Amino acid sequence: MARPQLIVVSDLDGTLLDHETYAFDAARPALDRLRREGVPLVLCTSKSRAEIEPLRARLHNTHPFVSENGGAAFIPDGYFPFDVDGAERRDGFLVLRIGDAYADLLAALERASRASGVPVRGFAQMSDAEVASATGLPVDQAHLARQREFDEPFEILAPARAGALVGAIEREGKRWTAGGRFHHITGASDKAAAVRLLVTLYERQLGAVTTAGLGDAPNDAGFLNEVDTPILIASPRVDRLRALVPGGRVTSLPGPAGWNDAVLALLDDRR
């Protein structure tokens, strides 16, 4: 019998992209092989849609993607040979919105900060230059990072009191997660829910599929626990991530070099 189609789901920052330079050159051999072998690569990230679209073009990626920690799944129009229930057509995509409205998240974060007495600074309060300084992104890319729809990255300005803040966020009925550089406030969405939704669509098209996921930070734990083969990219946070994803295997190298080795080994194992 033919093997089930492999679907690879990947985080970006610190995983496919270098944590400091955002380059992916070290991953090119594996990226090329995924394309040659017809394996879909689904990007699943905290980045905004505005950031992801030019990156997809550079990666020659034509597959669905998940933005802003599961806020929405974007499916190229016509990608699946059937109608996708609940999708909104927008700019060549079928958009499956999962998260809460951005304005609601900003208001909830402000209330939580006030109620807990813990000051925060989110992207909405930062200039393009300030985001560029905090992330190492060029200013034009920082501008794209600030075009949020479903998730607000923020800094906790009194880190020792972070517990009081996240408790207040939860009392607002919102979720929070920790990425590589920032905390994030989200609504009723996460990467895991978005990945489950897309895998269901792939199964509808292809029958049985097998899934692999790659990530490096605690906000990747949910979707990594959803896939058949979770791969944890080496980073200073990997011990925290390993505790959240006990079935994951850890790469020996960080960033795109570790990603490349892991994906090539994954493909070799299927031969």
N, C-alpha and C positions, 0 to 999 in steps of 0.2 A: 504494500500500500504506500501511496505517496505520503511524505511527511506533511503535517499541517504547515500552513504558511506562517513564517516568522514575522512578527511585528516588533520593532524596536522603538521604545519610548525613552526619550532622553531629556534631562535637564540641560541647561545651557551654561550659566556662569559657574566656573569652577569644575565643570564636567566636560562638555564638548568644547567650551571656550576657556582659555587660560584665565585664572582668577584675577591676574594683574593686567595682562595685555589684551585680553579678549580675542586673542588669535586662535585659530584652529588648524594651523598648518600641520601640526604633528598628527592630526587625525585624518589627513587626506587619504592615505591608503585604505583605511576602513570605510570612509565615506564613498570612495570610488567603488569599492567592492560591493557595498550595499546597493548602489545604483545598478551595477552590472548584474547582480543576482536578483534584482527586482524585489528587494526587501524594503517595505515602507519604514521610513524614519519619522516618527511623530515627535515634534518638539513640544516639551511640556515645561513651562518656565514661569517665573514671576515677572518676566518682561512684558511690556505693553505690546499690543498689536502693532503700533507704529514702529517699535524697535524690531519686531520679529520679521516684518515683511521684507525690508531690505536685506536682512541677514539670510532669509530663505533664498533670495535671489543669488546671493554670494555662494550659498551652499548648493545651489541647483536643486533645491528641495521643492517638491510639488505635492506634498502630502498634507493631511490635516495637522493643525497645531492647537495647543492649549495655551492661552495667555493668562497672565496675572493670577497665578496660583489656583487655576481652575475656574476663574471667573467666567470664561466662555471657551467653547470649542469652535474653531473655524475650519470649515470643510470646503475645499474648492468646489464651486458649482459644477455638477456633473461627475464628481469623483466616484460616487456610488451610483449604481444603475437602478436606483429606486428613490422615491421621495423620502425625505427625512422629516418625520413628524416634529412639529414644534420649532422648526428652523425658520429664521428670518433671512431673506436674501439681502445681501449688502455688499456692494463693490466686488462682485465676482465670487463671493463666499456664501455658503449657508452657515448662519451663525446660530449656535445653540447657547443661549444665555443661561448661565447657572447662578451667577453671583448677584449680589445686591447692587443697587445703584450707587455710584461713586459718591454723590452728594450725601446719601444716607450714611455711608461709612465715615466721611469726614465729620459729620455732625456727631456720630456716636463716639469717635475718637476724642473729639473735643470735650464731650460730656464726661467720658471716662477719665480723661486727664484732670479735669476740674474736680470730679468726685473723689479721686484718689490722691490729689495733690501732687501728682507726678508729672513734671513737664515733659512734653514731647515736641519733636519737630518733624513734620511730614513733608513729603515732596510738594504738597500744595503750598507750604509756607516757605519753600526754598526756591531760589532762582536757578536758572539753568547753570550758571557758573558755580553755585554752591553744590548742586548735584554732581557736576563734573569734578569738583574738588573732592567730594566724599567718595566717589566711585572710581575715579581715574578715567572716566569716559571723556572723549572730546566734547566740547560744549554743544555741538550740533546733535550728537547722539544723546546727550543729557536732556536736551529739549524733547527728543522723542520719548525718553524714559518717563518724562513728566506728563505725558498724554495718557492719563489713567482712565479706566472705565469701571473696574470692578475690584480694585485692591489699592490700598494706600501704604507704601513703604514709609517707615518712620524710625527716628532715633529716639531712644529713651534717655533723657538728659540727666536723670538721676538713677543710674543703673542698679544701685543697691536696693531701690524700692520698686523694681520691676514687677515683683509679685503682686503688689497692690494695684498696679495699673492693669495687668492682664486680667486680674480678678474683676475689675470694673468693666473691662471690655466684655467679658463673659456675661456680666449682669446686664449689659446692653443687648444681649442676644446675638452678639457677633463672635466671630472666631478670630484667632491670631495665630501666627506662625513665625518662626525665626528662619531667615535666609542667611546667605553668606555674609552680608553687610548690614542688613536692616531687619527689624521686625516688620510684620505686615498685618494689617487688619483686613479681614474679609467677611463676607456674609455667609450665606448658606451654601458655600462652595468650597471645594478643595481639589487638589490635583487628582486625588484618587477617584472622586466622582466623575470628573471629566474623562479620565482614562477608561473607566468602566463603560461609560456611554459610547466612546469610540470603539472599544473592543467589541461591544455588542453589535455595532454596525458592520465591523469587519466580519464577524461571525455570520451575520445575515447574508453577506455577500459571498464569503469563502467557505463557510462551514467551520470546521474546527480550525483554530489558530493556536499558535504558541507565542508567548510574549516574553520579552526581556526588557528590563529597565535599568537605566544608569542615572545616578545622582550622587551628590556630595554633601548635602546639608539636611538638617532636620525637617525642613519643609518638603523634602522629597520622600519622607518615610511612608506617607500614605500610599502614594502610587507604587512605590517599590514593593510594598506588601501586597499589592494587587497582581503583580506580574508573576509569571512562572519562574523566571530567573532574575532575581535582583542583584545588581552589581553596584558596589559602593566604591566611589572614586576616592582614592587616598587624599586626605586633607587634614588640617588641624581639628576638624569637627568629626572625624570618622568614628571615634570611639562613641560619641553621643549617637551618631546615626546607627552604628552597629547594635547598640542597645535597643533601638527602636525597630530595627530590621534584623532580627537574630538569624534569619536564613540567608542573609546577603553575604556575598564573597567580596573581599576587599582587593582592589588593584594594588600592584606594587609601586606604580608611578602615579603622580597626581595629574589632574587636568587632562588635556587632549591626548597626551602621550599614553596615559593610563587608559583612557577611553579607546584609543586606537588598538592597543594590545588586547583589551577585553572583547571588543567587537570582532576582531580578527579571530580570536580563539573561539568565540561563540559560533562564528560561521564555519570554522574548521571542524568543530564538533558535530556539525550537521552533515558532514560529508559521509 
